[in-house]
Amino acid sequence: MARRRTLMTALAASLVFSMAACGSDDSSDGGSSGGGSSEAAGKVGIILPDTESSPRWESFDRPLLEQAFEDAGVEAVIDNAQGDAQRMQTIANQMITSGVTVLAIVNLDNASGTQIQEQAAQQGVQTIDYDRLTLGGSAEYYVSFDNTEVGRLQGQGLADCLGDKAANIAFLNGSPDDSNATLFADGAHEVLDEMTNYTQVAEQAVPGWDAVEGATIFEQMYTQEGGNIQGVVAANDTLANAVIQTLVRNGVAGQVPVTGQDAAVEGLQNILANRQCMTVYKPAAEEAAALAELAISLINGEEQPDAVNGESEDSEGGRTVPSVLLDPVSITRENVKTVVDDGQVSAAELCTGEYAAACTELGIQ
């Protein structure tokens, strides 16, 4: 396992270096990339979910995936469903018709993801769940981070920021139709439910990871509790920022620890400004490299791809899915520099305006 992580990290590092050296080619329609002289006889299709739930999909995953497949000499087409399940279905149809032999999706919901995978199977196309497991689906493999561990890191991060004092805490969870969101919440509860000094006063999922709806939901929680909330488990940085806006309006931003996830620029800046307690960093280069390695193994007909290092439970489908599971990293103010050093976020975009002084203090340049 340690050797696999070392190899994956090395490949991810080479992708980041390659991107920094030569950049990524953008197609005019934003939908495709690939090498013309593929060594492997196959074509990969990848459908990303949206541009709203997290900036990672277009800012990190797309260019890293483009680079990974280009470096491997494998033709790949990448598109984004823009949060529309019907659009994702249409894109999948087009990719299958165009001759992809492997299709990777980040599902928008289990039902539509299952439908896409069933259609792909009928056409002899192998499928991979990328980042989110499609419950009840038929993907041959799953590539993601250990999402229960993501939740554990969030729970422990909140506990570290709150300390031993008595506190009322609230959970603002991700979308109820995202299997990852359930795992994040499970992991956080695993840690925090054991801590008797904390009282859990509110918990609600946010449909579609929508930040506007998340802000409304947390505003209602905060009002209902009369402002008596001392800590918040927010499932990602977008929802964390929605929480922080309510705390700002009530003059308590920075006094109420808030968790996050994705190590997005917004989340890291909130951490630098002491408005957010922590985030969970999932190196996109590692996940992109893992998907590329697995897809290429399938194209080459490997029955037991070397990349697979675990299994994930599909509770609705009653099956276990062979998986590539990577290790997430907890990020606090003290190690924000890690994300910059890895190349996932640049100092130039992070250290602007009011955040410049904090970057200087922390040696980020």
ZAMARGU-4260 file (C-alpha; in steps of 0.2 Angstrom, whole numbers, plus 5000, padded with zeros to 4 digits):
<rodrens>
0) 5000/5000/5000 | 5014/5012/5004 | 5023/5008/4988 | 5007/5011/4978 | 5005/5028/4987
5) 5023/5033/4983 | 5021/5028/4965 | 5005/5037/4963 | 5012/5053/4971 | 5027/5052/4960
10) 5015/5051/4944 | 5004/5065/4951 | 5020/5076/4954 | 5025/5073/4936 | 5008/5079/4930
15) 5009/5095/4940 | 5027/5098/4934 | 5022/5094/4916 | 5007/5106/4917 | 5018/5120/4925
20) 5030/5118/4911 | 5019/5117/4896 | 5001/5121/4901 | 4986/5112/4895 | 4978/5114/4878
25) 4960/5120/4878 | 4949/5115/4864 | 4937/5127/4857 | 4921/5119/4863 | 4929/5114/4880
30) 4924/5096/4878 | 4939/5086/4872 | 4957/5082/4873 | 4969/5068/4868 | 4984/5062/4859
35) 4983/5057/4841 | 4995/5043/4842 | 4988/5032/4855 | 4998/5017/4860 | 4983/5009/4868
40) 4969/5004/4857 | 4955/5013/4865 | 4946/5029/4869 | 4941/5036/4886 | 4926/5047/4890
45) 4925/5057/4906 | 4910/5067/4912 | 4912/5079/4926 | 4896/5084/4936 | 4895/5103/4937
50) 4904/5120/4940 | 4894/5126/4955 | 4896/5113/4969 | 4915/5115/4969 | 4928/5124/4958
55) 4939/5108/4958 | 4930/5100/4943 | 4936/5113/4930 | 4950/5121/4939 | 4959/5105/4944
60) 4952/5089/4938 | 4949/5094/4919 | 4967/5100/4916 | 4975/5086/4926 | 4965/5073/4917
65) 4969/5081/4900 | 4987/5081/4904 | 4987/5063/4911 | 4979/5055/4896 | 4990/5066/4884
70) 5005/5060/4893 | 5000/5042/4891 | 4996/5044/4873 | 4978/5039/4875 | 4963/5048/4867
75) 4951/5056/4879 | 4936/5067/4878 | 4930/5077/4894 | 4914/5086/4896 | 4904/5094/4910
80) 4886/5090/4914 | 4883/5108/4921 | 4872/5100/4935 | 4859/5093/4923 | 4856/5074/4924
85) 4848/5075/4906 | 4863/5084/4899 | 4874/5070/4907 | 4864/5057/4899 | 4865/5066/4882
90) 4884/5068/4884 | 4886/5049/4888 | 4876/5044/4873 | 4887/5055/4862 | 4903/5048/4870
95) 4897/5030/4868 | 4892/5033/4850 | 4909/5041/4846 | 4917/5025/4851 | 4924/5027/4869
100) 4929/5010/4876 | 4930/5016/4894 | 4917/5029/4902 | 4921/5037/4919 | 4907/5048/4927
105) 4905/5059/4942 | 4887/5055/4945 | 4874/5069/4949 | 4863/5056/4957 | 4862/5037/4959
110) 4847/5035/4948 | 4854/5044/4933 | 4871/5037/4935 | 4864/5019/4936 | 4855/5022/4919
115) 4871/5028/4911 | 4881/5014/4917 | 4867/5001/4911 | 4867/5009/4894 | 4886/5008/4893
120) 4886/4990/4898 | 4874/4986/4884 | 4886/4993/4871 | 4901/4984/4879 | 4908/5000/4887
125) 4917/4998/4903 | 4913/5011/4917 | 4922/5019/4931 | 4914/5029/4945 | 4926/5044/4948
130) 4925/5052/4965 | 4907/5047/4969 | 4901/5029/4970 | 4885/5026/4960 | 4874/5016/4972
135) 4864/5003/4963 | 4875/5006/4948 | 4886/4993/4938 | 4903/5002/4937 | 4917/4990/4936
140) 4928/5001/4947 | 4928/5016/4958 | 4942/5029/4960 | 4941/5041/4975 | 4948/5046/4991
145) 4944/5037/5007 | 4928/5047/5010 | 4924/5041/5027 | 4941/5046/5032 | 4937/5063/5025
150) 4923/5065/5037 | 4934/5059/5051 | 4947/5072/5047 | 4933/5085/5048 | 4926/5079/5064
155) 4943/5079/5072 | 4947/5095/5065 | 4932/5103/5073 | 4936/5095/5089 | 4954/5102/5088
160) 4948/5119/5085 | 4934/5119/5099 | 4945/5110/5112 | 4938/5102/5128 | 4925/5116/5131
165) 4906/5112/5131 | 4899/5117/5114 | 4883/5116/5103 | 4888/5109/5086 | 4878/5109/5069
170) 4881/5098/5053 | 4878/5105/5036 | 4880/5090/5025 | 4882/5088/5007 | 4868/5083/4994
175) 4857/5068/5000 | 4859/5060/4983 | 4878/5060/4984 | 4885/5044/4992 | 4900/5053/4997
180) 4891/5065/5007 | 4884/5051/5017 | 4901/5045/5020 | 4908/5062/5025 | 4894/5063/5038
185) 4897/5046/5044 | 4915/5049/5047 | 4912/5065/5056 | 4899/5057/5067 | 4911/5043/5071
190) 4923/5055/5079 | 4911/5068/5087 | 4897/5057/5093 | 4910/5050/5106 | 4914/5067/5113
195) 4901/5070/5127 | 4906/5089/5129 | 4898/5092/5112 | 4879/5093/5110 | 4873/5091/5092
200) 4859/5103/5090 | 4855/5103/5071 | 4859/5093/5055 | 4853/5095/5038 | 4858/5090/5020
205) 4860/5103/5006 | 4852/5097/4990 | 4864/5098/4975 | 4877/5105/4986 | 4869/5122/4982
210) 4878/5136/4991 | 4863/5148/4991 | 4851/5134/4998 | 4865/5130/5011 | 4866/5148/5017
215) 4847/5148/5019 | 4847/5131/5029 | 4861/5137/5040 | 4853/5154/5043 | 4837/5144/5049
220) 4848/5133/5060 | 4856/5148/5068 | 4840/5157/5071 | 4831/5142/5078 | 4845/5140/5091
225) 4846/5158/5095 | 4864/5159/5089 | 4869/5146/5102 | 4880/5136/5090 | 4899/5136/5093
230) 4905/5124/5079 | 4899/5119/5062 | 4904/5103/5052 | 4902/5110/5034 | 4904/5097/5021
235) 4915/5107/5009 | 4922/5124/5007 | 4908/5131/4997 | 4895/5127/5011 | 4908/5133/5024
240) 4908/5150/5015 | 4889/5150/5016 | 4890/5147/5034 | 4903/5160/5037 | 4893/5173/5028
245) 4879/5171/5042 | 4892/5171/5055 | 4899/5188/5048 | 4882/5196/5048 | 4880/5191/5066
250) 4898/5197/5071 | 4905/5180/5076 | 4915/5175/5061 | 4931/5168/5068 | 4924/5164/5084
255) 4914/5149/5078 | 4925/5135/5070 | 4919/5129/5053 | 4926/5114/5044 | 4927/5112/5025
260) 4934/5101/5011 | 4942/5103/4994 | 4956/5115/4998 | 4948/5128/4986 | 4955/5145/4985
265) 4940/5152/4994 | 4942/5140/5008 | 4960/5142/5010 | 4958/5161/5011 | 4945/5159/5024
270) 4957/5149/5034 | 4971/5162/5032 | 4959/5175/5038 | 4954/5164/5053 | 4936/5162/5048
275) 4937/5144/5044 | 4945/5131/5055 | 4951/5118/5043 | 4948/5110/5026 | 4952/5093/5019
280) 4964/5092/5004 | 4961/5079/4991 | 4976/5081/4979 | 4967/5081/4962 | 4983/5076/4953
285) 4984/5060/4963 | 4965/5056/4959 | 4967/5061/4940 | 4983/5050/4939 | 4974/5035/4947
290) 4959/5037/4935 | 4971/5038/4920 | 4981/5023/4926 | 4965/5012/4929 | 4957/5017/4913
295) 4973/5013/4903 | 4974/4996/4912 | 4956/4992/4906 | 4960/4997/4888 | 4975/4986/4889
300) 4964/4971/4895 | 4971/4969/4912 | 4960/4958/4922 | 4967/4964/4939 | 4973/4982/4937
305) 4988/4985/4948 | 4980/5002/4954 | 4966/4993/4964 | 4970/4993/4982 | 4953/4991/4991
310) 4934/4989/4990 | 4919/5000/4992 | 4902/4994/4998 | 4887/4998/4986 | 4873/4996/4999
315) 4859/4998/4986 | 4867/4986/4974 | 4872/4973/4987 | 4889/4972/4980 | 4907/4977/4983
320) 4916/4987/4970 | 4935/4985/4967 | 4942/5002/4971 | 4957/5014/4971 | 4956/5023/4987
325) 4968/5038/4991 | 4973/5046/5007 | 4965/5064/5011 | 4975/5077/5021 | 4969/5089/5034
330) 4974/5107/5031 | 4974/5120/5044 | 4982/5137/5044 | 4999/5130/5049 | 5000/5119/5033
335) 4991/5129/5020 | 5008/5130/5011 | 5007/5111/5007 | 4993/5114/4994 | 5003/5128/4986
340) 5019/5118/4986 | 5009/5104/4977 | 5004/5116/4964 | 4985/5113/4966 | 4983/5132/4971
345) 4995/5146/4966 | 5002/5159/4978 | 4997/5172/4965 | 4978/5167/4966 | 4978/5164/4985
350) 4989/5178/4992 | 4979/5193/4986 | 4973/5208/4995 | 4969/5205/5013 | 4977/5188/5013
355) 4995/5194/5007 | 5001/5197/5025 | 4996/5180/5031 | 5004/5172/5016 | 5020/5181/5020
360) 5019/5176/5038 | 5017/5157/5033 | 5031/5158/5020 | 5019/5156/5005 | 5026/5164/4990
</rodrens>
